[in-house]
Structures are given as C-alpha cells and as structure tokens.
C-alpha cells in the first residue's frame, strides 16, 4: 500500500462491495415490501447469492494477500530480516493481515450458506470482526508520520469503525434495511477515501504534491471527507430508488396468475 496502486486496489474492492450490497439489499427490501416474489427472491436464490458473495470476498482477499507479499518489493513471507536484525516490511504484513480477516469472513459466509451447519448470524459477526480488525491495524499504523498523512488515515477510521459497529448490530437485527444500506454507504466511503488517500499521498503522473504541514490542506481534506460521505449516501439512494422503480415496473407487467405461481414456488423453496 505504500504507493498509489496499493491504495487504488483496496479502494476499488470496497467500492464494488458497497455497490453490490446497496443493490442486493435494496432489491430484497423492495420485493418484501411489495409482498411479491420471484425466482431471485426465493430463499434458495438468496442462499446462492450469499454463497457467491462469500466466494468473491474470499477470492479477492487472497488476491490482496498475494499482492502484498509477492510484489517486487514485498516481504515474500519473510517476517524478520536476520541480516539487518529487524522486522521485514511490516507495512505489507499489516495489510496482508487486513485481507486475511476479510478472507476469513468470506470463508465463514461461504460455509454458513453452502452447508447450513453453522449459525446464520455467524457471517455478520465475522464480517464485523474483519472491519474492526482493519480499523485496529490502521489505528496503530500512523506513528511517526507527517501530519497530513496521519489525518487522512484517521478520517478513514471513522468509516471503518462505523462499518464494524453497523455490521455487529446486524447480528441482532438481521434484515434491517437501514443498517444494511448504512453499511453499504460506509463501505463506499471507505473505497472512495482509499482512492483519495492515494491522490493525496502518492499523486500520480505530474500532479502537484500536497504540503503535509499546511493547515489549509488539513481543513480542505476534512471538508472533502464530508463530500465523500455525502456522495456515498447519494449513490446508495440512487441505487435504492432505481431498484425500487425496476421492481415496481416488473410487477406491473407480471400477470396476477404468474404472481400466484411465483408465490407457490417460494413456499416450496422454504419447505
């Protein structure tokens, strides 16, 4: 992560995850509210989507771990440099640890929904642990850095711990659409802010560098964070409204007899 690409990678992953959650939870809520079901809202189909999501999180987490370990200047699984008698590239190890916990969350979600042999709430609990672990690592990741560097990462912590708290609440309030959409917006905030950190600390090409000691930069970046949060909430709102409009349009074109057949299919899936 010590470069622009290292922040763009997790930023892109969190953006994709946030958009996926916004669309998925909006669709499920819209169909529940209309009390009409289709193939995509059956219990079996929902379970399949959860399995796909868990597998995707696990896959991309493995990609992140491999990228942190086996890049040209990575530690290549060496934790201690015996020649220089010091720890070897601990920043890469911390980032790999962050990906590890998200990989565990993806693996547990895959197990819960593919086998049904574990409590359903376990997937939310492990995801909350993954977010908390991410924030815990970043909290002690900033010692000795420049003022602006510390500030942009401290702002990131609000989104991370907010996502952790929201996910832990979902353990006890599963299916609460407000919590689910809030988690999606905080995930989008994380993703866009990772990109912003990359532009601030490692400006690509010939972009002007930021003065890390300028107080005006501190003021602007704080305001910019609020803009990012507003943009993430606006994005979730647009996705929610679009999904609700699509569901409503689809139901208007669905004959009543077909809806009855779909409801019967839903009952069979639950059995």
N, C-alpha and C positions, 0 to 999 in steps of 0.2 A: 504493500500500500504506500510505499514511500515515493510515489510518483503519481502523475495524472491518471494513467491507466489503472493503477491499483485502487483508485477511488471510483473510477468510472465503472469497474466491474461490479462491485457490490451495489453501487447506486442503481445500475441497470437491473440487477436481480431484485432489489427491493421495489423498484418501480413496477416491474412485471408482476410481482407478488401482490402489490397493493391494487393494481388494476384487476387482477384475477379475482381477488376477494371482493372488491366492490361489485363486479358483475355477478359473481356467484351468489352472494348474499342478497343482492337486490332482486335477482330472479326468484330465489326461493321465497323471499318475503312477498313479492308481487303475486306469485301463484297461490300462496297460502291465503293472502288477503282476499283474492277473488274466489277462493274455495273451489277452484277448478284445477284439475291435474292433467298432466300429460306424461309422455314417456320420460322426459328429462326431469320430472319432479317426483317420480316414483322412488320409493325407498331404495330399490335395487340400483337405480341410476345414480342417486345421490351417493351411495356407497362407492360406486365405481369412480365417480368424480373425486371423492376423498382419497381413494387409492392412487389415482393418477396424480393428484396434488402431492401426496406424501412421497411418491416415487420421484417426482420432479424436484422437490426440495432436497431429497437425499442425493440425487444426481448432481445438482448444481453445487451443493455443499462439497461433494467430492471434487468437483472441478476447482472450487475455490481453494481447498486444501492443497491439491496438486500444484496449482498456480503459485501459491505462497511458498511451497517447499522446493519446487524444481525449476524455478526461473533461473536465469543465468547467474544472478547474484543471491540466490536463495541458500538456505542452510543445508539442503539436501539431507534432511533427517539428522543432522549433527547438532546436538543441543549445546555442547561445550567444546571450545577450541583449546585443546591441550597444548598446542604450540604457544599461544599467547596467554594461556591461563585465564580465560574469560568466557562468559556466555556467548554463544554464536547466534547473531541476528535474532534477538528476542522479539523484535517487532514482527517479523514474519511468523514466529511461533505463536504470538498472541493472536494474530489474525487467523491463523490456521485453527487455533482453539475456538475462536468465534464460529468458524464454519463447522467445526466438529459438533458443537452443540445443536446447531440447526440441522445437521445431518442426523443426529440422534432423534430430534423431534420428527423429522421426516420418516425415519425408520420406524418409530413408535406409531405414528399415524398410519403408516402402511400396514403394520401388524394389527392394529386395532380394527381397521375397517376391512382388511382382507381375510382375517381369521375369526374375528369376533370373540377372541379368547381373552381379551383384556377389557377393563372398564372403559366405557365410551369417553369419559371426561379426561382420560389419560393423555389424549392427543393435545388437548388445550393446555394441560398442565405442563407438558414437556416443551410446548411452544413458548409458554410464558417463561419457563426456566431458560430457554435459549435467548430470549430477548433480555432477560435480567443478566445473564452471563455476559452478553455483548456489552451492556452498559457498565457492568462491574469491571470488565477489562479496560474499557475506554476511560473509566474514572481514574485509574492508576496508570494511564498511558501518556500523561502530559507533563511529567516532571521535567523541569529544566528547559522547556520550550519557550519560544517567543510569545509575547502577549497575544497577538492576533491568532496564532496557531492554537493556543490554549482556549481562546474564546470560541472559535468556530467549533471546536470539538465539545466544549461544554454545552453549547446550544444543541448539538446533536444528542446529548444525553437526555434532554427533555423528551424528545421524540422516542428514544429507545425505552426509557423507564415508563413513559406513558403507554407505549405498546405492551410492555410487560404487565403493568397493572391492569390494563383492559383485558388482556388475554387471561390473566388469573381470575378476573371477575366472570369471564365466560365459563370457567369451570363450574360455577354455581348457577349461572344464568345462561345456559346454552340456548341458542336460538333467539336471543335478544338482538334485534336488528340494529338498534342504536349502538350497542357495544361492538357489533361486528363491523359496522360501517366506520365507527371511530377507529377501530384497529386498522382498517384499510387506509383511512386518511393519514394516520400516523406512519404507516408503512410507506406510503407515497412521500410523505415529508422526509423520512429517512433517505429514501432513494434520491430525491431531488437535492437534498442537502449534501449528500456524498459528492454529487457532481459539483455543487457549489464550492465545497472544500477543495476539490481538485483544481478548480479555476483560480481560487484564492491563493493556495499554497504552491501549486505547480502549474502556473499559466502556460498553456501550450503555444507552440509556434513563437510568434514575435509579440505576443500580448504583453502589456506593461505589467511589471511586478508590483505587488501591493507592499506598502511600507508597513512592516509588522508592528511599529511603535506609534503609528499615527492614531490619535484618539478618534478622529473623524471616521477612519476606517472601521473602528470598533462600533461607532454609532450607526454607520450605514449597514454593516453586516447584521446587526441586531434587527434593524428595520427590514432588511432583506429576508431574514428568517421568518418574520411575520408574514411577508408576502408569500413565501413558500408555503406556509401553513394555510393561508387563505386559498392559494392555488390548489393545494391538495384537497381541501374541503369542497371547493368548487368542482374539481374533477369528479369526486365521488358523487356530488349532487347531479352532475350532468349524466354520469353513468346510470345512477338510480332512476332519474326521470326517463332516460332513453329506454331502459329495460322495462319499466312500467308501461310506457307507451307501446312497446313492441308486444308485450303480453296482452294488453287490452285490445290491440288491433287483431291479434291472433284469435282471441276468444270471440270477437265479433264475427269472424269468418268461420268459426267452428260450429257446425250444426249441433243442436241440442242432443240428438241421438248419439252423436260421436262423443260428446262430453260424458254422457252416461256410460258408454263403453269404456272410456278412459278411467272413470271413477271405479268401475268394476275391476279394471286391470290393477289399479292402485291397491284395492283391497286384497287381491291375490298376492301382490308383492309383499304386503305387510304380513300376510299369513306365512 
